Amino acid sequence: DGCDHKMAYFYFLAAVSFLPDDSWESYYDLSLRLNVLMARAANSSCQYDEAELTLQRICKRARCLQDKLPAYFLLVTIFLSQGHPNQAYATCSSILTQLGETVPETVTTETVGDMIPETLRMYSEVYGDDWLGQKMEDTTLCNIIKFYSAMASAAYFCKPSHMVAYFVCKMVQLSLQNGVCQYTPLALMQLTSIVIRIDNAAFIHRIAKNALALSEKFGSSDEKTELCVNYYMGAGHLDSYQLGANQLRKAFLSGLSSGNANAAFYCAGHGTHFSTISAETDLPSLLLQIDYYLRLLEIYKSEMAKKFFLCYRETVSTLIDRGQSTGIDAKLSYGDASDPGIGNKLLEVFYFHQVFRNYWIGYSERCHHYAKKFFAISKPGHFFMYVIKFYHGLNSLDMIKKQANYSKIKEVDEIIASMKVVASHAESNFRNKLELLEAEKYGLDARHSHAVRLYDAAIASAKNSRFIHEQGLACEKAGFYYKKIRDVRNAFDYFQQARACYEEWGSRVKVEFIRRELDGLNIHYQLT
C-alpha cells in the first residue's frame, strides 16, 4: 500500500536525535511537531510502548493545553485500539472539562429522549447552503467536537446507549450552531448510526448521504474510515449487505494504511458480520479472512476486537462442518461476552450469532432461547433486529409444525407485518425473507397456490440479492412443503436446488442434511 510506518518511525526518531538537548526551549515548534509525528508513526507500527513514552514527553514539555491535544487524542486512539474504552472515556472527559465543557456523570433517558428529536429538528431547519458555507473558525470548538466524537466511540462499549446518544447530539448541535469543520461529517454520521429506526429510515438515510458528500470537502483518510463503519452501522442497512461487506473491506485496508487501526478493525468486524449474514463470501474463504484478521490482531494487541472475531469465526466454522475440522481451541464464551467492561455490545453480537448458527444447524430450542435474549437487550427498530426476527419467525413456524402448538402463531403474524415494513425500505436485504415467511405461513394454513407462488418468489428474490444461503433455504423449505403434500418429484427437484446452493455457500453441514433427504426420497420413490 506504499505505507511503511515502521520506517517512518525510525526516520522521525533520527530527526529527533539531531535536535539539541534544549530543543524544547530553542526549537519548540519543531520539537513538538516531530514528537507528535514520531508518536503517530510508533502507534501505526504497533510500537505502543514507544508511542506512549513519546506522548508522555509531549504532555510534560508542551507549553499549553492546545499543544497537548494531539497527544491526548492519540492516547485515546491507542486506548480504543487496545480494548480499553474506560480509559479512553476518562481521558476524553478530562480534556473536555479542561476545554470548558460540563461532562455529566450520567444523564437520564428522558433527557436524551428530548435531545434526539430536538437535534433532528435543528438539522432540518439549519442544513442548507448557508450553513454549509459557514466555516467553524473557533479551533477550540473543533477540538471539542473531535473529543466528543471519540468519547461517543468509547461510550459505545462501556456506557449505556443513551449516554452515547447524549454525546453525539451534543457535538452535532454544536456544529449546527457554529458552522462546519472537518469533524462535522463524522458527527452527523454517528448521529445517523444511533437514531435510525424503521419509522425514520428515509430521513436518516438522507442525512447519512449528505454527511458523505460533505466529507469530500475535507478528505481526511482517518475520518473516511470512521465514516464508513458508522454509515454501515446505520443507514447502510438500506443498501445491499453484500455491497456493504465489500466497502467495509476496502475501508479496513484504507484505515490500516493511514495508521488508524482502531477504525480499520471496526470496519473489518462489521464487514465480516455483513458477509456472514449475506453469504457475500463463501464460508471457507470467509474463514480464511477471519483467521487473517485474528493474526493481525495478535500484532495490534486488540483483545476486545479479537473477541468479536472469535464469535464470527465460531459461527462460520459451525456452518461449515460443526467445527469438526475447522474449529480452534480459542472460542468466545458467555463469560467473555458478558464482560461488564464493554457493556452489552459484545453480548448482543454473541446472542445474534447464537440465533443465526443454531437455526442453521437445526437446534430449535437453543435458537428460540437466544432470540429472546437478543430481543431483551437489542435496540428496538434497528435493522439487525429484523434479521433475527426472520430466523426467529422461521424457527417458530418449524416448532409449530413439530409440536402442533399454535400459541406462537400470533407472534409470527406480527413478525410478518414488521417484515413488510422493513422490506419496503431495504428490499434487497429483506424482500426474500418476507416472501419465505409468508410462504411458510401459507403452507401451514394449507393455502397451496399462495404457498407455491411465494416459495418461488423467495427463491427468485434471494437469487437476485445473491443470498445463496437463503436461496438454498427457500428451496429446502419448498422441498419439505412438497414432501408433506406427497409430491415427491417436486420435492426432489427443490432439494437438489438446495444442495447446489449449499455446496456453493460451502456448508458441508447443510449439504449432508439435504443429501439425507434426497436419499430418503430415492428410497421412497423405489418402493412406490
N, C-alpha and C positions, 0 to 999 in steps of 0.2 A: 504493500500500500504506500510505499515511499516514506513511511514514518519510522524513525529509529529513535525512540525516546531514551533508550539507554545511552546511545552515543551522544545525544543532545545533553543528557545529564553530565557526562564527562567533560564536554566542552564548556558547559556553564561552570562546572567545578574548577576547571583550569582557569577560566576567566576570573573567578572569584579569588583564586590563589595569587593572581598577579596584582591584586589590589594591595595598597599599603596597609599596615596594621591599623592606622587611624582612618580607614576608608569611610566608616560610618560618620565621621566628622568632616573629613576633607572631600569625600566624593559620595555624599549622602544619597542623592538621587540614583546614581549608577549602582551603588551597593544595594539599595532597596530593589531596583529593577532586576538585577542579576540574581539576587537571592530568591525573589518570587519565581522567576523563570526556572531556576535550579530546583526549587521545591516542586513545581509542576512537573518537570521532567522526571524527577525521582519518583513521584507518585504514579505517573503514567507508565514507568518501567518497573513498577511493583517494589521499589526500594522505599518501603513505607517508613522504616526507622530513620533513614537519611532525610526523608521528606519532613517528618515530624521535628527532627532536630533543627532543620533549617527554618521551619515555621516558628519554632520557639525562639530562635535567634531574631527573627524579624519582629516578633511581638515584643521582645525585650528591647531592641535597639531602635525601632521605628519611633518617630517623634510625636505622632498624633494618631488618634483612632482611625481617621480616614486612611492613613498609610498602612494601618494594620489590617484593614478589612479584607484585602485579597488573601492574606494569610489565614485569617479566621474562616473565610468561605472555603478555602481549600481543605482546611482541617475538618470542616463539616462534611465535605465530599468524601474524605477518607473514612470518617466515622460511618457514613452511609454505605460505602463500598464494602467495608469490613463487617457490616451487620451490627452496628452499634447505634441504633436510631435514638435511644435515650440520650446518649452523649451528644449526638448531633442536635437534638431538640434543645437540650440545655444550653449549648453554645449559641444557637440562634436566638434563644430567649434572652441571654445575657447581652448579646450585641444589639438587638433591637431595643432593649431597655436603655443601653448607653446612647442609642441614636434618638432617644426621646419618646419611644413608643411605650404604651402601657400594655404589657402582655399578661392577661389574666391566667390564674392557675387553672381555672375551669370556667366554662360557660354553660348555660342551660340550653336544652334542646329547643325551648320556646324562643330564646334569643336568636338562635340560628335559624329557626323556622321562619322568623320575621326577616332576617338578613337576606336569605336566598331570593325571595320574590322582590325585595327592595333592590337588590343588586341587578337582577334581570330587568326590572323596570328602568333603572338608571341606564343600563346598556341600551335599551330600546329608545330612550329619549336622547342619549348623547351620541351614539355611534353614527358617524357620517363624515363627510369631507372636512367639515370644520374641526372636529375632534382629531381626525387622522392627521391633519396638518399642524396640530398643536404639539410641539415637542416639549417633553418634560426637561426643563432646564436645571432643576434642583438635583444635584448629584446625590445628596443625602436621601432624597425621596426614592431615587433609582435604587440605591443600595437597600433601603427599607423593603422595597418590593422584592428585590433579589433574595434577601434573607427570609422574608415571609414565604416565598416560594419554596426555599429549602426546608423551612420549618414545617410547611404543609407536607412535604415528602417524608420527613421524619415522623410526623404525627400519624401519617397513614399506617405506619407499622406499630406505633406504641401508644396511641391515644384513641379515644372513641371517635367514630366517623364524624360526629357533629363538630368536634374540635378542628378537624381538617377543613370542614366547610367554613368554619369561622375565619380561619387564617386566609383561605382562598378568597372569600368575599371581601375581607379587609383589604387585600392588596389590589383586587380588581376595582373596588370603589376608589382607592387612592389614585389609580391610573385614570379612571373615568373622570375624576375631579380635577386632575392636574396635567393631563396630557399623556402622550405616548413616549415610551422608552423601549430599549431593546428587550426588556423583560416583560413587556405588556402582552405579546402574543402567547407566551407560556402561561402567564397568569390567566388569560382568557381560556386557554386550552385546559388548564387544571380545573377551572370552573365547570367547563362542559363535562369533564370526566366524573365529577361528583354530583351534578344535578340532573343528568339526563335520565328521563323516565319515558315510558311509552306515551304518556299524555303530552309530553313537550318535545318529543324526539325531533320533529321537523325544525322547530325553532332553534334547538340546541345544535343540531347539525349545521345550521346556517352560521351560528356563532363560531363553530369549530372551523368551518371553511374560511370565514373571514380572518380568523386568527392565523391560519396557514398562509393566506395571501399577505397579511401584514408582516409575517415573519420574513418574507422575501426582501423586505425593505432593509432588514438588518443583517441577515445572512450568517449569523453565528452558528458554527457547527455544533457547539455544546448545546445550545438551546434547541437546535433542529432535532437532535436525538431525543431529547426530553419531550419535545412537541409530538414526535411520532408515537412514543409509548402512551402519552396522555390522550392522544387522538383515538388510539385503538382501545383504550380503557373505557372510552365513552362513545362519542359519535361514530367512530369507525365500525361499530356493530351494525350500522345501517349499510355499510359496504360489504362486499364479499369477504367471508372469513379467509378464503384462500388468498385473495389479494392482500389482506392484512398480514397473513403469515409471511408472505414474500416481502412486503415492505418492511416489516419488523426485522427480518433477517438482514436486509440491506442497512437498516438503521443501526443494528448491532455492529456491523463492520465499520460503519462511519464513526460511531461513538468510540469504538476501541482505537481507531486510527487517530482520533483527535485527543485521546487521553482521558475521555470521560467513561471510564469502565463501569461506574455505577449505573448510569443511564443505559449503557450498552447492554448490560446483563438484564436490566428491566425489559429491554426490547427482546432479547433472546428468550427470556422466560415467557413473556406474553405471546411471542411468535410461536414458541413450542406448544403452548396451550391451544392457540388457534389451529395449528397444524394437526394436533391430536384430534380435536373435535370435528374438523372438516376433512380429514384424510387428504390434506394438501400434499403430503409426502407419504409414500408407503411406509408401513411400520418398521421394517428392517432398516431402511435409510434414516428414518426419524430416530431410531435407537442409536445409530452411529453419530448423528448430530448431537444428541443429548450427551453421549459419552465424551464427545469433543468439548462441549461446554463444561462438563464436570472436570476434565483435565485442566482446562483453563482456570477454573475456579480454584483449583489447588494452588496455582501460581498466584492468582489475585487475592487469595486468602479471604474469600467471602463466604463465611459459614451460613449466613442467612439465605443467600441466593442458592447455595448448594442444597438446602432443604427443599426448596421448591422443585429444583431439577430432579432430586431423588423421587419426589412424588410423581412427576411426569414420567420418569423412567420406569417406575414400577407399573404404571398403567400400560405403557407400551409393551413392556416385557410380558405382562399378563395377557394382553390381547394377542401377542404372537404365539406363545406356547405355554401360558400359565407360569412363565418364569423357569421352566424346567431346564432349558439350556441357555437362556438369555438373562436369567436373574443374577444379581450380585448380592453380596452379604449386606452392603450398606442399604438400608431402607429407611423411609420416614415412618416413625411410629406415632401413635396418637399423643404420647407424651411430648415428643418433639414438636408436633403440630400445635399443641395447646400451650406452648411456652408463653407465659404472660408478658415476656419482654417484647414480643412482636404482635401483640393484640390478636384479633380474630382473623387477620388476612390469610395466614398460612392454614389455619383451621378451616376456613371457608374453602380454600383450594383443596385441602385434604378431603373434606366431605364431598365436594364436587366430583373428584376423581374416584372416590369410593362408589358413588352412584353410577358413574359412567362405566367403570370397569366391571362392577358387579352385575349391571344389566347385561352387558355383552357376553359375560360367561354364564349367565343363567341363574344367578343367585338372587332370587326374587325377594326373599325376606330381608337380606342384607341391603339390597338396593332400596327397598321401602324404608328401612331403618335410617339409612344415611340421608335419604331425601328429606325426611322430616327434620333431621338435624341441620341440614343445609338451609332449609326454609326458615328455621328458627333464628339464624344469625345473618342471613343474607339481606341486602338492601332490597326492599320491595320495588318492583318495576324495572330493575336492571336487566339488561338483555341476557346475561349469563343465567339468570334465574329461569328463563324460558327454555333454554337448552335442557336444564334439569327437569322442568315441567314436562317436556316432551318425553324424556325417558321414564319419568315417574308415571305419566299417563299411560304409556305403553305397558309398563310393568303392572299397573293397577288393572288394566284390561286382561293381561295374562293371568293375574291372580283371580280375577272374576271367572275366567274360563275354567281354571283348575278347580276352584272351590265352590263354584255356583253360588257365590256370595255377592249380591248386588248392592251391598252397602256403599261401595266405592264409586258407584255409577254417577252420583251427583258431582263428586269431585272431578271425575273425568269430563263431564259436561262443562264444568267451569274452566277446566284446562283448555278444552277445545275452543271455548268462547274467547279466552285470553289469547290463544294462538292465532285466532283470526285477526285480532288487532295487531299483534306483533308482525305477522306476515304482511300486513298492509304497509308497514314501514320498512321492513327488511326482507323482501320477497326472496332474494337469492339464498338467504340463510334459513328461512323458516317456512316457505311455501310447501316444500316436500314433507316437512314434519307435520304440518296441519293436515295435509291430504292423507298421510298414513294413519294418523289418529282417527280421522273421520272414517277411513276405510275399515279399520278395526272395529269401530263402534257400529257401523252399518252391518258388518259381518256378524257381530254379536247379536244384533237385532234381526238377523235373517233377511235383510233387505238386499237381495242378491245383486240386482243391477247397479245399485248405488255403490256397493262394496267393490265390485269388479271394476267399475269406472274409476274409482278413486285409488285403488291399488295401482292401476296402470298410470294414473296421473302422478302419483307419488314417485313411481319409478322414473317417469319422464322428467319430473322436476329435479329429482336428485341427480339424474344424469346431466341435466342442463347446468346444475351448480357444481358438477364434478365431485359430488359427495359419494365416492364409490362405495364407501361402507354403508351409507344409508340407502343407496340404490340396492345393494345386496340385501339389506334388512327388509326393504319393501318387497323384493322378490321372495324372500324367505317367508314373510307374513302371508303373501298371496299364495305361496305353495301350501302352507298349513291350512289356509282357508279352503282351497280346492280339495285338499286331503280330507278335511272334515265333511265336505259335501259329496265325497267319494268320486270326485272327478280326477282319476289317477293320472290321466295323460297331461292335463294342465298342471297338476301338482308337480309332476316330474319335470315339465318344461321350466316352471318358475324356480324350482330347486336347482336345476342346472345353471340357470342365470345367476342365482345367488352364489353358487360355488365359484363361478367365474369372477364375480365381483370380489369375493373374499380372497381369492387367490391373488388378484391384482393388488388388493389392500395389503396383503402379506400376513393375514391372520390364519395361522395353522389351526388354531382352536376352532374357528368358525368353519374352515374348510372341512375339518374332520367331523364336525357336528352335522353339516349338510351331507357329507358322504354317507353317514349312517342313515339319514333319512332316505337318501336315494337307494341305498341297499335294501332298506325295508320296503320301499315301493316296488323295486325289482322283484323281490320275493313274492309280494302280494300279486303283482302282475302275472308271474309264472303260475301261481296257484289258481288264479281265476281265469 
